């Protein structure tokens, strides 16, 4: 991504606002994905190590095949039972 210098006379306010708009969309996406991960999968100590929105059943991980699902391009990974 090219850098934007606000003092450069070739950059106009609409260009700066367009870049800020893209950054806001990306930030909203990251926060939405992270919130969904934290509320739907990640355990919470005050809830007895259960997520706020737990999956419908507990899976025996010793007898199941595991499938990894990357979140945010692999920064976070969720693991579920493979079908």
N, C-alpha and C positions, 0 to 999 in steps of 0.2 A: 504494500500500500504506500503510495507516495506521501511524503510529509507535506504538510500545509503550513506555510509561513504567513501569518496574518499581516505582516508588514509588506509582503510582496504585492505589487500593484496589479499583477496578472490574476490574482485570486480575487474573486468577488464574494460578496456575502452569500449569495445563493449556493456557491460551491461549498463554503464552510458549513452552511446549514444542512446541505445534503450529506456531508460526511458525518455531522453530528446526528442526523436522523438515522443513518446506517448504524452508528455506534449504539444508539438507543434501542434499535430493533435487536441487535446482537445481545445487548445486556438483558433485555426483557426475555429473550429466548433462554439464555443461560440461567437466569433466576427461575424461570418457569420449570425448566428441566431439573434443576437442583431441588426445588421445593417438592416436585412430584417424587423425586428419589427419596428425600428425607421423610416425607409423610407416608409413602407407600411401601418402602422397603427397609430403610435403615432403622435399627432398634433404638429405643429411647430408654434411658435409665429409669425415669419416674414411672414409666408404664410397664415395669417388670421385664425389660428388654424386648418388648413388643413394639412394632411400628404403630403409629396412630391409625393407619388404614391397613390392617394386616391382610395377607393373602388368605384365601378361603380355607386352606388346609396346611397342616404342618407336613413337611416332606422328610422322609428318612434319607439323609444324604449318603449313608453308607451303602444303601442298596439301589441307588438311583444314578442314572447318567446325568451329568451336570452340563448345562448350557450357559455360556457367558453372553451377556448383552451389554455392549459398550454404551455408556451415556456420556454426552458431551465429547464425542470423538475419542473416547477411551480414557478420559481423565477420571471417570468413575465407572466401575463395572458392577452389574447386577448379575447374580447367579440364580438360575431356576432349574427345575427338573426338566430334562429333555423329553419330548414325547416319544 
